[in-house]
Every structure is written in C-alpha cells, then in structure tokens.
C-alpha cells in the first residue's frame, strides 16, 4: 500500500526556517509528481509546492522565493525547505501524491509561527 510519512514540523519564530520531509513507500517514487499542501485552522487546504518526476517545480505565490521543494529519488523522499517563515505560514503541512487513480496523503506535520 501507499504510505507517506512527514516529519520536521515545529514551532519557529518569525523569520526562522524549518525543513519538512516526506518519505514515501508503496510506489515507484521517481515516476510521480510529489506535492506539499497545507491547511490552516478554519481554512481550505491549499497547494504549496509541487515537484515533477523530472524535477520541475511549482510554488504558490505566497511562498515563492521563501520555500524550496526538492526530491531524493534514492531515498524516496521529498523535502520542503521553508525560510523567512511568517505567522501566516502556520498550518498543518501534508505530503501528497496522486497514484493508481487515487490521492494519497500523509498524516500531516504542524508548523507554528507565532505573531
């Protein structure tokens, strides 16, 4: 079965950095676009960043220039480097992949940036 496990969240002061990681199993990882989404309390889940199988990336306007998505196919891992964090980045961050006709999600990791 497909499994996604996130790690790396936490509490960080404004302007600080965090690195999230997601390790995938049950898929041929290198073939798939991997995504990071986030959901803040009371808001809809939104796409933050994506990386395709060939390494092309895409970012939400709100994180461009601050966040960097990368992948390590040898380790079946996708990472999200988050710099210059702001209170509005506070959310639960989820790793996601669309495979075998379905969407798979990790359990989420909380990122908190206090005002």
N, C-alpha and C positions, 0 to 999 in steps of 0.2 A: 504494500500500500504506500501511497504518497504521504510523506511526513515532512513538515517544515518546523524547525525549532529555532526561535530567535533568542538572542542574548545581547547584553550590552547596555540596556537602558539604565536610567538612574536619575538622580537629582543633580542638576548642574546650574550654576549661576549664569545670569545673562552674559553673553559674550564668550561663554565657555564652549567646550567641544565634547562630543561623545561619538563613539563608533559602535554601530549596531552590526550584528552578524546574524546570518540565517543559514543554517545547514540543512540541505535537502537530502532525502533518501527516497527510493522507490521510483525514481525517474532517471532517464538518461540526461542528466543535468545540463550538459553542454549544448543540447539541442533547443533549449527553451528560453524564452524571454522571462526574466525574473523582475518582480515588481515589489516596491515598498509602498504601502498605503499607511495612512494614519487616521485616527478618529479621536477628536476631542469631545469632551463631555457635552452632550446636547447638540452635537453637530453630525453631519453626514460624514461617512468615511470618504477620504479623498486620496487620489493617486499622488504620490510624492515624487517617485522616480522609477524609471524602468531601464533595464539593460537587455539588449537582444543577444542572441546567440553569437553574433559576430562582434559584440562589444559596443554597438551603438547605444547611446544614452539619451534619455529624455527626462526633463525635470518640470515640475510645477513652477510657475512664475514666482511663487512665494519663496522658493528655496534656491533658485538659480544663483550661482556664484557662492553659495554657502555650503551646500550639500554635494557630495560626490558619491555616486554609486559605482561599485566595481564588483568583479566576479573572479573567482578562482575555480576553474573547472576541475583541477586536480583534487580539490578538497570539497567539491560540490557546495561551494559557499558563495553567497552574495553578501556584500557589506554596504553599509551606508555611513560614510564619514560626515558628521554634522558639525560645522564650525559656526562661530558667531551666533550661537543659539539665542533665541528670543522667547519671551514668555508665551507668545502666540504659537510657538512650536510644541508647547505642552500637549501631549496626546499619547494614546496607545498606538504603537507602531507595529504594523503587521507585514510579514512577508507573504507573497502570493505568487502562484503560478497557475496558468491555465494548461492543463494536460489531460489527454484522454477524454476530451469533451466536457471536462468539469473544472471548476475553480477550487483550488486548494489553498488553505490559509494556515498560518501558524497560530500559536496561542496568544501572540502579542507580547510586547515589552513596553513598559511605561517609561516615558520620558517626561520629566517635570523641570520646567524652567520658571522659578518664582519671579514675581514682579520686582 
